[in-house]
């Protein structure tokens, strides 16, 4: 089973930027259908951004124009560039491999006002 390892979270002021990374432990599995979700306290986990099986991207309305998902197949890594961060973006961000139904441990993002 592949392990997903996230990094890049932290504390940032509103308007700032962070880049999250998620690296799969094995290159045997395509990262084609990986993506990012987040969960804030007392809220359900929600989609942030993903790659679809058709190769396109899908974003939550709340992050469109501010977040960008990208990937480096050679490194088995998916990135989430987050710009113009808002306090409501505060959550634990999780990497997800759809084809393997596998989740990472998550990385905390906290945006101060």
Phi, psi and omega in degrees: 000136182283145174254141180248127185241112180268154174204167174107355179288173179164193179256130182217152177281155177304137183094348181277185183227152172216154173235121177266147176233147175223119181246130177277141186285344181230138176271004179287339184249131179296143177265016186302327184247031177273158180195187183236139174232167176215156178219120176267160180305133177065020177233160178281156177293137183228153178291139174252303181200140178215161165267140176266166180296337179276357176097358178269181179242155181225129183236148169293145180303326185291344182244355181302135181086348181243325182251148177224127176264140178212173181209156174234101185298324182295331180260001183052043187232137174245141183242156171226106176273123184241115179245164178049048184295146181239156177305327180288354173277354179299124183182173169266127184259131184241140173271142183224133176254104188296318184295330181256358184049052185237138181245149169277179181280342179096157176223136186277132173241124179235124181247119180267149182270000000 
